[in-house]
């Protein structure tokens, strides 16, 4: 049973240096925005939920919105932890194999699905006029696109590599089966799909300290 990640199939001879450079720029902007956020007085921020709470008081939102916001933050935290674990696996010690990788893949797939549900709940509240807009609508749209494109890029990879354990990522199992039957995506399209996720994700990272939900 092939139970390793197989993620190098996504990169091939792609420009890894470009990703590293963009990631460094995104981190610099993140710390700049974080510093500006920490220097801003907190008195006028009560009742305006942020993606990064930074120890502020509870937002003046209803129970539904509070649940969606908490689920959004928790899901993003799990996905961030998953990304850190994957880099540790690649750069330090390869421990994501066999059953461990299957649990890892299942957990991240579940977190991605819960993130999309939470964001849909927040967007529905805005559209129905049940919650006050805490920030521009593009913030929620950016978050939603990052989550959706992340799942889509993962399922494109699974359809290309066709591992035996694909059903552990249960949300995309049927699309993976269908896509594999149709031949999957070419290497060029895999790169395009991956960059369509990575570029918005880096933008989200850079703007996270200033993003309101």
N, C-alpha and C positions, 0 to 999 in steps of 0.2 A: 504493500500500500504506500503510495507516494503521499507523504504527509508533511512536507516542508513547504515553505512559503512560495518559492519560485518568483519572487518579485523582481529579480534582475531582468526578467523578460520585458518589463515595462520600459527599461532604459536603453538597453543595447548600447549603441554608440552615441547616444544623445548628449547634449551639452550640459553635463552635470555642473560644470563651472558656472554656467549662467544661473542655475537654481541656487547655488551656494552664494553667489553675489547678490541675487535678489533677496535671499533669506537674510543676509547680513544687513542690507538696507532696511528691510522690514523690521528687524530687531532694533536698529538704531532709532527708527521712527517710533516704535513702540515705547522705548524708554524715554524718548523726548515727550511723547504724549502722556506717559505715566507721571513724569516729573511735573508737567503742567497741571495735570489732574490733582496731584497731591498738594500743590501749592494753592489751589483754588479753595476759597472758603466753602465749608460744607453746609452753611445755613440755608442757602437757597436750593439745595438739592434734595431735601426731604420730599418724599412722595414721587420722585422721579427715578424709577428703577434703572440701574446701570448694568451692563453686562459684567463688569468687574465691580463688585460692591465696595471693596476696600474698607470694610469696617463701618460703613454708614448704617444709620438706623433703618428700620423696616420701611419699605415703600408703602405708601397709602394706596393699596390696590385691593381688589376683591379677592376672595378665596381662589377663584378659578385662575385669575391672572398670577397670583402668588405661586400657585402650584406649577403653572406653565413656566414661569420665570425660574423657579428652583430646578425644575426638570431640565430646562435649557442649560443652566450653569453646570449641573451635575453631568449631563451627557457630554458637554464640551470638555469637562475635566477628565472623564473617562477616555475620550478620544485623544486628548493631549497625552495622558499617561500611556495609552497604547502606542502613540507615535514615539514617545521617549523609550519605551521598552523595545520597540522595533529597532531603533538606532543603536541601543545597547546590544541587541542581538547581532546586528551587522558589524559593529565596530569593536566590540569587546569580547563577548562570549556568546556563541550560538546556542541559545537554550530554548527557542521557540520551535520545537519539533514534536511530532507525534501528537499525543493527547494534549500536551500543553498548548500547542499551536491551535488545536481545534477549539479548546476553551477560550483562548485569546480571540480567535476569529469570531466565535459566537458572541462573545461579550461586546466586541466593537460593532458588530452588525446590529445587535440589540440597542446599543447606545446611539447609533446613527438613526435607527428607526424612531426611537423615543425623542430624539432631537427634532426630527421633522414633525412629529405629532405635536410637540410643545410649541413649535413655531407656528404651525397651522392654527393652534388654539389662540395664540396671541394675535395673529393676523385676522382671524375670524372675529375676535373681540373688537378690533378696530373697525372692520368693515360694518359690523352690526351696531357700531356706536356705543358699545357697552364699556369701553375703557378710553381714558384720555390718552392721546398720543404723547408719549414721553420723549419722542425723538422723531427724526425724519423716517419715512416709510422705507427708504432704501437700506436702512440698517437691518431691519428684519428680512428684507429681500436678499441682502448679501449673505446673511447667516443661512437662510434657507437654501440659497444656491450652493454654498459651500457644502452643506450637508448632503444635498441631493446629488451634486456632481461627485462627491466623495464615494457615495454608494455606487453610482453609475460607473465610475472608473474602476472600482474594485470588481464589479460584476463583469466589466469588459476584460479585465485581466484573467478572471476565472474562466471565462468563455474561451480565452486564447490558450491558457495553460491546461485547462480541463483536469484539475486534480480530482482524486477519488473522494476527497472530503468536502467538496463544494457545498453539499447539502447542510453543513454546519452553519453556513451563512444563509440562514433560512429565508430571510426576506428576499433574497435574489436568486434562490435556487431554481425556480421555474424559469425566470428570464435567462439564467445561465444555461439551462438545458436547451432552451429554444435557440439561443444565440449560438451555442456550440453546434447544434444540428445544422444551422445555416452557415457554418464555417467560421464564425467569430469575426473579430476585427483584424485588419491588417496591422503590421507594425507601425505604419505611419499614422493610422487612426488611433492606435493605442497611445502614441505620443501626444496627439492632438487632444484626446479626451483627458489625458493626465494633466496637461498644461491648462485646460479649461477648469480644472479643479484647483491646481496649485496657485495660479495667479490670483484668483479671488481669495484663497485661503491666506496668502501672504498679505493681501490688502486688509483682510479681517484682522490678522495679527497686528499690523501696524496701527490700525484704528481702534483696537479693542478698548483701550482706556477711555476713549471719548464716546463710545457707542452706548446709546440708551435703548432699552427694550420697550 
